[in-house]
Amino acid sequence: MDRRTFLSWVSVGWVASSLPVAIVACSSNSQGEAKPAANGRSDGFTTVGTIADLDKSGQILNEQFSGAALLVVRNPSDPKSVVAVNPTCPHQGCLVNWKTERNSFACPCHQSLFAADGKVLQGPAVKGLATYEAKVEGNSILVKGK
Ligand code: FES
């Protein structure tokens, strides 16, 4: 290998190893402002579906929302609004389902029940479901990630 070839390989290696650092440096926000969410909103809300989607199946489930799972249903005490919870049961991790007839989330594994606001109605779970801030804008359902 001659000197020129060696220097070419060293240069290519340096550029390749520096690329991830350059990408991170260019994508960080040096003024500490909130970065827009993936859908372009700067308030942290993400569109997770439409009212039509919700009415079609009675719930919207996203198992990859903000690093966790998300379940959105109509708020039983105000059907024009929605509630959003992490449907992962705090007892042993099964996914709860919304039961419209009972206005509650039910765990299929050991029958814990949770109110629409995530609070425990019936054990064995002792801790409630985590909730998300959610709202309706026009026909869109928006949820704020954590
Ligand atoms: S995992 Fe939900 S009640 Fe046990």
Residues whose N, C-alpha, C, O or C-beta is under 5 A from the ligand:
A	BS01	FES	C89 H91 Q92 G93 C94 C107 C109 H110 Q111 S112 A125
